[in-house]
């Protein structure tokens, strides 16, 4: 089973729900960045949440998640879009600790709790939508739950989980988001709360082979889920030599000349996928000529 996400309604349209398997997607990030287990869990949970939030968008819309808790992991940055493409990185990927007092990876210690979670949505408008809330736990899922409640004023429950193998590879990763829509009654809320108290951790459900559809059934109860559609999820980076070239050109003629004089060229590396792009002297001179021709116009 490859990674995918399901969008659904629950309880006769009173609940909006998302669930996803991200094992391969997070595994790709782990391989690219050589993250250690605790860092993998933090990055994987964040990418899983980002993928589901991306699925809430439409068309070419996209978003960026930034989590800065001042812990040893540094910043976590995730990009996602409405097409199921997600990418992410952490500042310090080689972070790991002993298991916490409940026998789980100590994500809270890695992330820290003195900071903010920020969401920037590019909705194709002139101004970006930006929401920011304090980190309340450092465990990621609770922080997204708080973000939805405070910044977007949507009562939500977020479940995220990543299991890591002894060789640092990803065994299972996934998550769900349940959101109460206006008019949701107390009886429905109580039933959902009862299910949330008894379900297994989402990573365990993924490990056992449960599909995103089955995860939603576990969370909302059989017969309470109406699947709307599915969306493939994958690690995909949008970087390219042309995009980095535009960034290099924006540095200006003087800096480009210094690159030629000092290094005979330039190199750029993508933070998300670690791809490297080389620019020789002729390419940099071409950028200089382009800048000067634009000034002439």
N, C-alpha and C positions, 0 to 999 in steps of 0.2 A: 504493500500500500504506500503510494507516494504521499507527499504532504498536500493537504488541501484544507479548505475552510468551508463551513456551512453557515448560511444566514437563515434565520428562522424566526417565526413568531410563536408565542406560547399563550395558553389560556385565552383562546378566542381573540387574539390580537392585543391583549393587554400587556404583553411582555415582548421585548425585542431581544433576540439571543444570537450569539456567535460562538462557535467552537472550532478549534483547529488542531491539527497535528503538524508539528514543525520539526520533527526529529531530523530529517535530512537537511533542512534549511539551517538549523542551528549547528548541525554537524559540519556543514560547509564553512560556517564562520569559525568554528573551533579549529578546523584544519588550516584555514588561511592565516589565522592569528596565533595559532599554537597556544590557546588559552588553557590555563590550569583549571581544575574542577570548580572552585568557587567562582572564579571569573566567568567560566562557561555558564554556570547557573544564572549569574546576574545578567550576562549578555543575552542568554537564551530566553529568559523570562521577559526581558525588555523587547527583544525582537518579536516574540510571540504576541505581546500586547500591541506592539506597533503594527504587526500584520493585520490584526483584527480591527484596529482603529482605521487602518488604510481601507479596509473593506467597507467601512461606513461612508467613505467618500464616493464621488462619482467621476466619470470621465477621466480627464488628465490630472485631476486633483491629487495632491500629495502632501505628506506631512513629515515633520522631523521631531523626534523625541530626544530630549536631552535630560539626563539625570545626573545631578551633581550633589553628592552627599558629603563630600570632603573626606571620604574613606580612602584606603590605600589603592583601590581600583581606579581612582580618578574619575573622569567623566565617562558616561555611557552615552553613545550617540547612535540613533537608529533612524533610517529613512524608510518610508513605506509609501505605496501608492494604491490606487483603487484597482489595479490589475493583479494584485497578489505578489508584487515584487517587493522584497525587503532586503536591507543590508544594514550592518551595524559594526561597531568596534568599541573597544574600551581603551582608555589611555594606558593602563598598565595590565596587560593580559596575563602576566605570570604572577597571579595572586591566588593563594590557597591557604586555608586554615584547617585545623582539626574540626570535626563535626561539632555542632552546637549541642546544647543540653537536651535537645529532643532528637538527636541523632541525624540531623539534616545538615547540608552544606550551609556554612555560616555566611549567607549572603548579606545579612544586615551589617555584619562587621566589615565586609569588603566594601559595601556601598557607602556606609556612613549614614548618619541621620541629621546632619547639620547642613541643610541645603534645600534645593528645590527640584521639582520635576517640571519641565517646560515643554509645551506642545506648540509648534508653529505649523499652521495649516496654510498651504498655498492653494487657494480655491479659484485661481485664475482671475482674481480681482486686483485692483490697484494696490490695496493694502492687505497684508497678511493677517490672519487671525492668530493671536497669540494668547495662550492660557498658561498660568503658572500657579502652582500650589506648593506649600512646604512638604518635604518628605516627612511622613508620619511614622514609618516603621523601618524603612530600608530593605524590606522584604520584596519590594516591587509591586506585588499584586495589591496589597493594602494601599500603597501609594497611588496606584491608578484608580482604585475604588474611591479614594478621597478626592482625587482630581476630578472625576466625573461628577461627584456630588457637589463640589464647591465651584469649580470653574465652569462646568457645563450644566449644572443644576439638574442632573439626571441621576436618580437613585439607582445604583448599580452594584453588582457583585462580580468581582474579577478573580478568577482562579488561574494560576500560572504554575508550571512545574517543569523541571529539567532533572533527569537522572543521568549520571555520568559513569561510564565504565572505568575499571581499574587502570586501563591504558589511556585514560583521558578522553576517549571518544564518547560521543553522545549516544546513550542507550534509548532514551525516550524524552520527548519534549512536546508540550502542547498547552492549551489553555481554553478558557471560556469567558465570555462576558454576558451577563444577564442584566437587562435594563428595564426598569418599570416605566411604562408609558402612562400618560395622564389618564386618570379614571380607574387605575388598577385598584381593586378592592382589598380590604384587610385580610379576607379569607385566602385570597391568592397569595398575598405576601407571606402569610403564616405558613402556607403549604410549601412555598419555595424555601423559606428559612428552615423548615423541618428537613427538607431534602439536603440542604447545604450542610447541616450538622452531621449527617450520616454518611455522606458520600466519601469514597476513598480520595486521596490526593490525585489530582488530574494526571500527574506524571505516572502514577501507578496504573491508572486506567489505560493510558497510552501503551505502557509496557505490556499490559495484558492483551493488547490488540483491539481495544475498543475503538470504534470509529468516532469521528466528531459527532455524527448523528446519535450514536449510543451514549456519548458523554452528555449531550443535551437531554436525552431521556432520563439519565441518572439524576441530573440536576433539577429538571422540571417535572419528572414523572411521566411514565408511559401514557400515551393518549393526549398529552398536553402540548405536544410539539408539532408545529406545521413547518416543514422544510420549504424554504423559498427557492434557494439555489445553492450551488457549490462554486468554489473558486480555487484553482490551483495556487499553491504557495511555493515560492522559490527564492533562494538567495540570488539576487541579480544586481549588479552594479551598473550604473549608467555612465561611468567615467569613459573618457576617450582621449586620444591624443589631441583631437581638435579642441575639446573643452579645456584641457589644461593649457593648450597653446593660446587660447583666448585669455586665460588668466595670466599667463606669462607676458603676453603683449600688453596687458593693462598696467604692468609695472613701469612702462615708459622707456623711452629711447636710452636714457643715461644708464639705467640698470641693465638693459639688454647689452649695451656696449661693454659694460663691466664684466658680464658673464662671458662674453667672447674673449676679452682681453685676459681674464684671470683663469678661465677653465676651458676655453675653446668650444663651449657648448653649455647645455643645461640638462638637468634631470628632474623629473617630478614623480612623486609616488602618491598613489591614492590611499587615503587613510582607511577606506572601507574594504577594498579588495587586495591592497598591497601591489597592484600592478604598477610597473615603472615605465615611464615614457622618456625617451632620450631625444634631445633636440641638438643637431649639429650646428656648426657655425653658419652654414648657408641658410638653414631654417630660421635662425635668429636674425640674420641679416634681412631675410624676407619680411619678418615681422617689423623690423625697423623701417624698411621701405614702405610697408603698408601704413604704419603710423604716420610717416611723413607725407604720404600721398593724401591721407585723410585730412591732415592739417592744411594741405594745399587747397582742398575743396572747401 
